Amino acid sequence: MPKISLAAETLALQALGWLVGNEDLLPVFLGASGASEADLRSRAADPEFLGSVLDFLMMDDAWVISFCDAQGFSYESPMQARMSLPGGAQVNWT
C-alpha cells in the first residue's frame, strides 16, 4: 500500500470544509456521493472518502477555481493531492 501524503489529506480536509460551508454545493455532493451529513463527520479521516471529495471537486473547473482561490492553493493542487490518496493513480487507457 502506498504511503498517503499528510499534505494530500490536509488539502482534502480543507476541501471538505470548503464544501460543507458551501450551502449550494453541499447538497449536490451529498446527492452525488450518497453520503449523509453524519458520514461527513465520521469519515473525515478516511483517505478513500477524502479522495471522493477531491473527485467531486474536480468535476467542475469553476469549483476548483473557487476552492483554490479561497484557500490560496494553485489550481493543480487538488489533482496532485488526489494522486496521493487511495484510488488516485492516473489510469492509462492504452
Secondary structure, 3 states (H helix, E strand, C coil): CCCCCHHHHHHHHHHHHHHHCCCCCHHHHHHHHCCCHHHHHHCCCCHHHHHHHHHHHCCCHHHHHHHHHHHCCCCCHHHHHHHHCCCCCCCCCC
